[in-house]
Amino acid sequence: MAQPVAGNKRKSLIGQMILFGALSSILYFAVFTHTASVMKYFTKGGLYAALPVITVFIFSFVHGTFASKLWSAIGIEAVVKTAPRPEERPAPRPTRRPDTRPRLRA
């Protein structure tokens, strides 16, 4: 069951959600309106090969934060489960087994 979000916290979440939603929209708009420049620098090679990776990390962070704030503002949170601690028992003692390997007797 979702817990209701307090008033001030909800306003803060909505403000952050709007901020990151706007940043996400601006990033997508910038990439789609400047595709020629993006292709020019992303396909150049050398150190420029890091640009697509950096861009993906930036997009992932901004869009992921927006989505997280959106779900939190709606009131949907992940369920946190605590793993039960295993009972501490002494390790079983090894049993002595007879040696049954075949032997060469010459």
PyMOL commands that set and color helices and strands:
alter all, ss='L'
color gray80, all
select helices_A, chain A and resi 7-33+35-42+46-74
alter helices_A, ss='H'
color red, helices_A
deselect
rebuild
show_as cartoon
